[in-house]
Amino acid sequence: MKTIQIGLSRVKRILVIKPRAIGDVLLSTPVLPNLRRRFPSARIDFLVEKFASPVLKDNPFIDNVISYDTKSQTSLSIILNVRMNRYDMVIDLFGNPRTAIITMFSGAEIRVGYPFKWRRFAYNVIVSPNSDVYHNVEFNLEALRRIGIETDSSSPLFFVDKESVLFGNRFLVQQGLSLGNFIAVDVGGGWEIKKWKADKFIGLCKLINHRLGYRVVVLYGPSEKTVAEHISSASNAVLAPETSLHEMGAIMKASLLLVTNDSGPMHIAAALRIPTLAIFGPTSPHLQGPVGNISEIVRNEKLDCLECNLTKCPIGNPCMNELGVDIVFQKLQILISKIGQEVSTPILRAEKVISQEKRNQAGRQIH
């Protein structure tokens, strides 16, 4: 598609809109360094729902994060707030009715968005929606290319602050853990049928400990604490404390790797370059998988209903219920091999020490 030739030289104030969710906001962050490169002196703001705003904390390419609460704020109040800032360009990377209306009445000369039903009339620069063809990162970057902005950066961005690093370090010390000697497991997911089942995670945690010698730290979000407690208790894993996103990121960053469902923490791990084993079912790893890190994808390849993108399963959720622990463990071993750890798990290190000691004893007996 041809780019639109518009008056970018007049752009001094820019608003990017991506209200939710954690992973989706994170996958939109590659837009920001590209915008900043093209508009080094412009004011760049980001409109996001309050619960997802921590994703943007300390991002150096943003001037202001404007967060709102869908339960207490009306579209009118958000529009008035946006109009007060007198943006020259608004880029709507979401395209639902609310964000389209906000963009339409923003007062911006340049309004970029997608032609979803009637919402196309909110924009004067239309971007072809290719979310079913390209990864979400590319879907977001295409909005910039449409207006003639080159995109050199494509890596999602997440910044862990010093306080969160200290939090993670204290946790490691308290649990007797050290850098890279444990595997993190996150049990959350955007909706229920994306989540591998608790009994499966229990089996995997036991295998990791018994077969590989690694301790396991179970991570979770606010709504998953009960299941995380059950998994950690049943598998003798370490239960992480309740954390912010950045504190969770600090713990993950200290791990050897992360095992996770398709979730916000999966994308945080990718942004932090943490090796990741991602469990997929109803969503597509080609479109929503981890970007920029060493990763492996595991799913129940026997099924022909994968990537259905449903939020409720009419046939009993076989992509998760029938995905065996042995299959996931095999993929985990492949990932460990990828990151150069195939001969240095704790148990293998111990076996090498014992073998060397036996050889030494045999040598002493000969002499």
Helices and strands as residue ranges (DSSP letters): G 8-10, E 13-17, H 22-28, H 31-38, E 43-49, G 50-56, E 64-68, H 75-84, E 89-92, H 97-104, E 110-113, G 117-122, E 125-126, H 136-146, H 162-175, E 182-186, G 192-194, H 198-207, I 208-212, E 215-219, G 222-224, H 225-235, E 238-239, H 245-254, E 258-261, H 264-271, E 276-279, H 285-288, E 295-298, H 318-321, H 325-338, H 346-366
